[in-house]
């Protein structure tokens, strides 16, 4: 209703004047709110070209991931890091964590990423706000309670074990589209995110960091004592026959196969994933026009032997 064009306003009159909650019987109030909203939007439209532009904001996970990505690639930018640290500090909630939407509660994955990013760029763990963050992360279950994408990021720095991450073999790229499952059976957003990860999983690169940059203190249970088959996402349902349990069993088979892959078949999968990715990194908006896909593509290109000076890597960054 807010962005409705005046030309179709009359046609929507019956919709606008429908009683809605406490505004029932007060159509003039609704109409006036719509007119004022229209005027506000139109006043901010580019008069010549017709577009709108404003700051694009997301939750803090993208800021954290960006810091981690540039450290992984060895192209840290001190000035941007300084600004990002200031931003992450300003968005920390009173209880010590970080949220994933405005006004939301602390969320474990966003909090783990923010803490790790801050520590990796040089913020001491002894800072009062870092101690508060650690306490909140512990209260939410620690590192093992974070989501899979967070654990993949941590694994790139040796802060989580690959055994605790679902298998993503690049051989999936070789499945025909008519098969029960193929990479084209999922959304493009998911496809753009996952295909670079196939390359990453085949190589499992490691960015070595100093011990004092790690996040062992965020584990509720010491890393050496964790049974990764009993923590998310591998904690089985009580009922035997469930989709979750089927997934966990299938993943165990994939992990067994991953220890003894058919090398030529795996390389075929990597090659096809790389071809798919390269063809789509040449556009103007980055791979998938979304941050996770672009960041994964940078890491995948690194796995394929390209540094930050490669044209596609530089373009993605």
N, C-alpha and C positions, 0 to 999 in steps of 0.2 A: 504493500500500500504506500509506503514512504516514497519509493522511487517511481511510482506510476506516472506516466506521461499525461499531460493535460488532455491530449487528443483522445485518450481512451478513458479519461476520468468519468465522463458521463455514462459510459457503458458499464462502469463498475459501481455506479451509485448504489445499487441494491446491496452490493457487498459491503461498501463503506458504512451504510446506514443500518446494517444488521446489528441488533443489540449484542454487546460484548461485555460480559461481566458487569462491573459497577458503572460502565459507561452507557448501559441500556437506557434509552429515552433521552440521551444527550448527543444526538448526531452532530450538532453544530460544534461541539467540543472536539469530536473526532476529525471532522472536516478541517477545522482550524489547525489542528496538530499536523495533519497531512500537508496543508498548504504551507505552513511554516517550515516543515521538513523539506519540502520540495524547493522552497526558496533558498534554504541553507545549502542544499546540494548544488543547485544551479549557480549559486554565487561562487562556488569553488571549482566550477568547470572551466577548463581552458576555453576562452571565448573563440579562439581561432580554429583550434584543432578538434575541440569537442571532448577531449579525454579528461579523466580525473586522475590525480596523482597524490599520494600521501605516503607517510612512512610505513613500511611493511614491518610488522612486529610478529614475533613468535615467542614461545616459551624459552627459558634459558638454556635448554639442552643444545640448541644450535650454536649459541655462543661458546658453551663448554666444548662441544665437538670441534668447533673451528679452531680453538686453541690447541686441542689435542692433535688435530690433523696437521697443522703447520709444524708442531713439534715432531710428529712422526716423520714428516717429509724433510725435516732439517732446515726449514725456511721460516723460523720464528721471526715475528715482527715485534720488537720491544714496545713501540709506541701503541700498536693495536692491543698488545697484551695488557699494557697499563690501563687502557680504556676499558677493556673487557673485565679486568679485575674489579675496577670501580663499578661497572655495571652489575656484575654478579653480587658484589657486596650490597649494592643498593636494592637488589631484588630478593635478598635472603629474608625469609619470614621470621617473625619474632621467636618462633620455636626452634629456629636453627636450620630448617630445611628450605627447599625450593619447590614451587608449585609448577604445574604444567598448564594452568590457565589462570587468568586474572581473577583474584579473589578466592582461588582454590586452596586446598590444604597442601601440606608438604607431601611430595611424592618421592618414592625411594629412588627411582632411576635418575630423575632430574637432580636429586640431591647428591647421589654418588658421583655423577658426572661433574657437577659443579665443584665438589670437594676435590676430586682428582685433578681437574683442570687448574684450579687455584694452586694446589700443591705442586703440580708439575712446572708451573711458571715461576715458582719461587716463594710462594706464601708459606710461612712456617706453620707446621701443625700445632704449634703452641699458641698461636693467636687465639684470642678469646672467642671470636666468631667461628673459627675452625673447630675448636673444642665443642662449641655448642652444636655445630653441624654434625660432628661425630656422634654425639649423644643422641641426636634425633635419628640419624641413620641406624644406629644400634636399636633404637626403639622400634623402628620399622622393619627390622629383621636383618639388617646388614647387607653386604654385597650380594649374597646368594638370593636375596629377595628381589633383586633388580631384574629388568626384562632382558630378553635375549640380545637385543641390539646393543644394550649397554655392556653386556658380558663380552660380546665380540670386540667392542672397542677396548675394553680392559685387556683382553687376550692379546691384542696387538702390542701391548706394552709389558706382557708377562705378568699381569695382575689378576688373571683368571685362567683356569685350566681349560683348554679346548675340549677336554672330555665332558665338561659341563654345558656344552653348546650343541644344539641339534645339528646333525650332519647335513651338509649341503653339497653333495658331490657334483662336479661339473658334468658328469655323464648325463645328467638330466637334460642337458641341451640336445642330446642325441635322440631323445624320445620323439617319435612322429606325432604330428598334431592330431591324428586320428586315434592315438592311444588314449586309454582311460584317463591318464593324467599327462599333461605336457606343460611346458612353460607358458604356452598360450592359453591355458585353461584358467589362468589367474589374471587379475587386472593389470593394466599397463603400469600403473604406479608400482605395484608389487614386483612386476617383471623388471622394471628399471632399477629397483633397489637390489634385487636378488642376483641378477646375472653377474654384476661385478663381484658379488660375494662368492660366487662359484670359483672365480679365479683366486680370490683371497684364501678360500678354504683349501684349495689345491696346494698353495704355497705356505700358508700360515707364517707370514713374516713376523719378525720380532724387532721392536724398537727397544733397545736396552737402555734402561734408565738407572740412575743411582739408587741404592737402597732407601735413602732418606726421601726420595721422591715417590716411593710406592705407597700403597694404601692398605697394608696389612692390618692396620689398626681399625679398619672399617669392618673387618670380619668378626662376627659374634663368636664363631667357632674357629679355631686356628685352621689355616688353609690345609695343612698337612693331615688334618683329621676329618676332612669333609668327604663324605661318600656322595659323589656327584649324581648317582642314580637315585638318590633319595631327596634331592632338593629341586626346586622349580628349575626348568619345566618338566622334570622327570619324576616327580612324585606321583605315584600311581593312585587311581581311584580305588575305593574299597570294593566296589563291584568289579567282577572279573572282565565282563564283556562291555567295554566302553570305548568310544573313539580315542580318548586320551591314552588308555592302556594299549590300544592297537598301535597308535603313533609311537609310543615309547618302545614297544617291542620291535617295530619296524626300524626305528632309529638304532637300536642295539645291533640289528643285522647290518645296517649300513656302516656302523662303526667297526664291526668285525671285518667287513669287506674293505674298509678304508685302510686297514693295516696291511693289506696285500692286494692293492689295486692292479688291474691290467693296465700297464703303463701306456701302451699305445692308445687304448680306449680313453683313458683319462686325458691324454694330451689332445685327442680329438675334441673332447668336451671343452677343454680350455681354449683351444683354437677357435671353436665355434662361438664361445662366449665372448672372446676378444673381438672377433669380427663383428658380432652383433653390437657390441659396445662402441667400437671405433666408428661404425657407420652412423651412430646416433649422437656422438659427441661433437660432431662437426656443425650442428645447428647453432642458432643464435642464443637459445635459452638454456644451454647446458643439458646434460642427460636427464630426461624426464622433467626438466624445469623444476626440480625439487632438490633440496639440499642433500638428503640422505643418498640419493642416487649419484649426485655429482661427487660427494665425498668418497663414496665407495669406489667410484670410477678412478679417482686419483690414487687410492691405495692399490687398486687392481693394476693400474698402469705401472706403479712402483714394483709390484710383483713381477711384471713382465719385463722389468729391466730398464724402465724409463725414469729419469729424475725430473726435478721441477722445471728444468729448462726445455723439456720436450714440448712442442707446440700444443698438443692436446692437453697435457697436464697443466701448462701455464694458462691455457684457455679455461680449463675447469676451475683452477684456483681463482 
